């Protein structure tokens, strides 16, 4: 049969990426403790299309992805997946995004009742002329309690759930486990979040948050400090978004840097900030 996609194209345009998006497949994610978890993933896979070809072979993307549902994946396996995509599709560059829910068991602080909390996770891998790069992302829910509200109120302080979103790039020879990344992040809020809490646990969590008030700015700075101290992490992006309980809007803070890169404000005097309201 005639292969129309492989026919010659004369427009001289190399397309940066072609492929498939929102492919939903079960995958196996390696756990730090050994073994793996089966999760449902949403996957985007694409490659560069050379200027001489009219199109690519879209069915091969799905075929490649389906084969990788049969074995656990982590940093090395994603590289192999991209190498296979480049080889089978005759491309120099390939990129994959794998988004999934990952569950970690947690024990409540007082009753020690165990439950599973879900985290939105993502792997983003690129292969460019043999050079491999992987970033890992997680979204971690925490509780934060407003320092201003605590300072000015006679009773209590407003608190709410916040989402800490991070993406990291690690050293080529390093593996950062999802469990370790989540653990590093969730202790930076005012208090952790649990799926299951008894009354005695609610007391512990509520009081812990009250004794540890934080703005979103505090949370981001604390995460940045933890990442700077980890020699495995070379680059990171972190944001904290607070789902405000007494406002009809959210508030956020964001920071990004690479190891060794100039840090904004290092050589500049502190800016004058207006008084914070609310």
Wavefront OBJ file of the C-alpha trace (Angstrom):
o trace
v 0.000 0.000 0.000
v 1.157 3.515 -0.744
v 2.682 5.319 2.272
v 1.370 8.865 1.841
v 2.845 10.110 5.128
v 6.352 9.164 3.987
v 6.032 11.021 0.703
v 8.359 13.959 0.018
v 7.369 17.456 1.098
v 8.877 20.443 -0.735
v 7.979 23.313 1.613
v 11.264 23.077 3.544
v 9.693 23.310 7.015
v 10.770 21.060 9.867
v 7.852 20.777 12.299
v 9.014 20.980 15.918
v 6.670 18.291 17.220
v 4.000 15.948 15.895
v 2.383 13.080 17.716
v -0.507 12.008 19.932
v -2.040 13.668 22.995
v -4.323 12.565 25.813
v -3.650 8.868 25.376
v -5.061 7.163 28.484
v -3.270 3.956 29.403
v -2.411 2.010 32.560
v 1.261 2.250 33.445
v 3.447 0.848 36.209
v 5.395 3.351 38.309
v 8.338 2.160 40.389
v 8.011 2.653 44.132
v 10.911 3.569 46.411
v 10.146 0.604 48.663
v 10.371 -1.812 45.745
v 7.847 -3.143 43.280
v 5.501 -0.827 41.450
v 2.028 0.732 41.418
v -0.372 0.392 38.518
v -1.859 3.807 37.732
v -3.966 5.333 34.986
v -1.888 7.853 33.054
v -2.619 10.548 30.491
v 0.252 10.575 28.005
v 1.421 12.960 25.263
v 4.170 11.678 22.954
v 5.669 13.557 20.015
v 8.726 13.774 17.778
v 10.272 16.306 15.452
v 9.166 15.903 11.816
v 11.926 16.443 9.275
v 11.262 18.887 6.441
v 11.493 16.207 3.753
v 8.547 14.138 5.024
v 4.901 15.091 4.583
v 3.736 13.368 7.744
v 4.524 10.868 10.454
v 3.076 7.459 11.335
v 0.667 8.206 14.194
v -0.149 4.558 14.888
v 3.454 3.908 15.906
v 3.152 6.288 18.865
v 0.282 4.290 20.349
v 2.105 1.038 19.629
v 5.210 2.278 21.459
v 3.212 3.479 24.454
v 1.209 0.272 24.722
v 4.384 -1.808 24.872
v 5.597 0.299 27.806
v 2.443 -0.414 29.821
v 3.801 -3.910 30.390
v 6.823 -2.934 32.515
v 7.547 -0.457 35.343
v 8.890 2.942 34.306
v 11.178 5.446 35.977
v 13.949 7.752 34.766
v 15.965 5.173 32.722
v 12.895 3.570 31.130
v 11.517 6.916 29.921
v 14.817 7.503 28.144
v 14.472 4.116 26.447
v 10.926 4.988 25.405
v 12.131 8.208 23.748
v 15.023 6.420 22.047
v 12.554 3.911 20.611
v 10.309 6.721 19.364
v 13.232 8.436 17.624
v 14.413 5.187 16.046
v 11.033 3.990 14.808
v 9.966 7.406 13.511
v 13.322 8.548 12.129
v 13.461 11.634 14.342
v 16.240 13.569 16.099
v 14.052 14.814 18.930
v 11.253 13.312 21.012
v 9.241 14.447 24.018
v 6.841 12.658 26.342
v 4.572 13.847 29.163
v 3.118 11.301 31.560
v 0.554 12.596 34.084
v -0.966 10.342 36.738
v -2.346 10.040 40.273
v 0.062 8.521 42.794
v -1.079 7.276 46.206
v 1.002 7.343 49.365
v -0.135 5.783 52.636
v -0.060 8.112 55.638
v -0.693 7.583 59.332
v -2.734 10.119 61.277
v -0.647 11.917 63.937
v -2.490 10.740 67.079
v -4.667 7.708 66.319
v -2.154 6.361 63.758
v -5.111 5.489 61.507
v -3.768 4.730 58.040
v -5.175 6.030 54.774
v -3.987 6.807 51.261
v -3.580 10.354 49.971
v -3.456 11.034 46.234
v -0.930 13.341 44.565
v -0.957 14.630 40.986
v 2.385 13.688 39.439
v 4.056 14.201 36.093
v 7.128 13.051 34.197
v 8.318 15.187 31.265
v 11.141 13.672 29.237
v 12.977 15.041 26.196
v 15.598 13.464 23.968
v 17.479 15.820 21.648
v 20.192 14.353 19.406
v 20.991 11.789 22.106
v 20.883 14.248 25.028
v 18.318 13.147 27.593
v 16.560 15.365 30.137
v 13.806 14.499 32.602
v 11.771 16.734 34.880
v 9.439 15.463 37.548
v 6.447 17.357 38.878
v 4.155 16.896 41.879
v 1.260 18.806 43.413
v 1.112 18.543 47.187
v -1.884 19.765 49.244
v -1.155 21.356 52.626
v -2.892 23.521 55.205
v -1.713 27.104 55.695
v -2.809 29.521 58.398
v -2.631 33.290 57.894
v -0.072 35.039 60.159
v -1.926 38.382 59.865
v -5.229 36.826 60.859
v -3.641 35.198 63.889
v -1.935 38.450 64.909
v -5.009 40.682 64.792
v -7.742 38.279 65.941
v -8.726 37.537 69.530
v -9.944 34.050 68.633
v -8.598 31.789 65.914
v -7.234 32.617 62.481
v -8.407 31.841 58.970
v -6.799 28.785 57.426
v -7.292 26.918 54.189
v -5.986 24.276 51.860
v -3.119 25.297 49.596
v -1.479 23.484 46.704
v 2.308 23.442 46.405
v 3.238 22.677 42.791
v 6.832 21.854 41.898
v 8.868 20.701 38.945
v 12.457 19.600 39.375
v 15.371 18.538 37.226
v 17.919 16.297 38.918
v 21.549 15.423 38.213
v 21.946 12.901 35.361
v 23.204 10.228 37.763
v 20.595 10.913 40.468
v 17.154 9.452 41.058
v 14.652 11.445 43.099
v 11.756 9.289 44.301
v 8.229 10.680 44.349
v 7.900 9.670 48.011
v 10.985 11.688 48.992
v 9.903 14.727 46.991
v 6.427 14.731 48.548
v 7.889 14.332 52.036
v 10.272 17.227 51.451
v 7.447 19.499 50.281
v 4.481 18.784 52.528
v 6.297 19.670 55.747
v 6.722 23.249 54.428
v 3.070 24.181 54.989
v 1.510 25.127 58.308
v 0.283 21.542 58.684
v 0.008 18.370 56.622
v -3.220 17.085 55.088
v -4.575 13.578 55.676
v -7.378 11.606 54.056
v -8.506 10.122 57.393
v -8.511 11.920 60.745
v -10.140 10.988 64.057
v -11.137 13.675 66.573
v -7.826 13.417 68.402
v -6.010 13.796 65.075
v -8.022 16.908 64.136
v -6.940 18.495 67.410
v -3.271 17.817 66.680
v -3.453 19.068 63.084
v -5.471 22.194 63.944
v -3.164 23.191 66.766
v -0.062 22.454 64.671
v -1.297 24.844 61.975
v -2.102 27.531 64.541
v 1.418 27.336 65.971
v 2.984 27.475 62.503
v 1.320 30.338 60.535
v 2.607 30.918 57.012
v 1.943 33.146 54.013
v 2.228 31.594 50.550
v 5.476 33.606 50.328
v 6.791 31.783 53.412
v 5.892 28.410 51.954
v 7.661 29.080 48.645
v 10.789 30.369 50.388
v 10.893 27.311 52.640
v 10.564 24.943 49.674
v 13.312 26.862 47.841
v 15.569 26.484 50.875
v 14.957 22.734 51.006
v 15.663 22.331 47.284
v 18.851 24.416 47.432
v 20.103 22.121 50.178
v 19.526 18.961 48.114
v 22.552 18.184 45.949
v 20.485 15.918 43.674
v 18.368 18.829 42.403
v 19.873 21.051 39.691
v 16.820 23.063 38.627
v 13.396 23.681 40.094
v 10.182 25.624 39.770
v 7.860 26.025 42.743
v 4.525 27.742 43.322
v 2.043 27.833 46.169
v -1.607 28.691 45.562
v -3.899 29.268 48.526
v -7.628 28.544 48.106
v -8.651 31.416 50.344
v -11.423 30.753 52.869
v -12.452 34.392 53.459
v -11.888 35.778 49.935
v -13.461 34.974 46.585
v -10.053 34.618 44.972
v -6.853 32.639 45.410
v -3.397 33.996 46.213
v -0.083 32.609 45.029
v 3.703 32.894 45.059
v 6.155 31.527 42.466
v 9.902 31.011 42.116
v 12.246 29.292 39.664
v 16.003 28.837 39.568
v 18.822 26.541 38.496
v 21.777 25.527 40.581
v 24.578 28.035 40.054
v 22.326 30.494 38.221
v 22.164 34.117 39.461
v 19.426 34.560 42.010
v 17.236 37.584 41.513
v 17.716 40.164 44.218
v 21.023 38.793 45.544
v 22.851 42.043 44.808
v 19.878 44.386 45.170
v 18.519 46.159 48.249
v 15.234 44.895 49.632
v 12.243 46.630 48.076
v 9.840 48.589 50.215
v 6.569 46.669 50.494
v 3.170 48.206 51.306
v 1.414 46.992 54.451
v -0.304 43.640 53.866
v -4.067 43.635 54.199
v -6.344 40.683 54.757
l 1 2 3 4 5 6 7 8 9 10 11 12 13 14 15 16 17 18 19 20 21 22 23 24 25 26 27 28 29 30 31 32 33 34 35 36 37 38 39 40 41 42 43 44 45 46 47 48 49 50 51 52 53 54 55 56 57 58 59 60 61 62 63 64 65 66 67 68 69 70 71 72 73 74 75 76 77 78 79 80 81 82 83 84 85 86 87 88 89 90 91 92 93 94 95 96 97 98 99 100 101 102 103 104 105 106 107 108 109 110 111 112 113 114 115 116 117 118 119 120 121 122 123 124 125 126 127 128 129 130 131 132 133 134 135 136 137 138 139 140 141 142 143 144 145 146 147 148 149 150 151 152 153 154 155 156 157 158 159 160 161 162 163 164 165 166 167 168 169 170 171 172 173 174 175 176 177 178 179 180 181 182 183 184 185 186 187 188 189 190 191 192 193 194 195 196 197 198 199 200 201 202 203 204 205 206 207 208 209 210 211 212 213 214 215 216 217 218 219 220 221 222 223 224 225 226 227 228 229 230 231 232 233 234 235 236 237 238 239 240 241 242 243 244 245 246 247 248 249 250 251 252 253 254 255 256 257 258 259 260 261 262 263 264 265 266 267 268 269 270 271 272 273 274 275 276 277 278
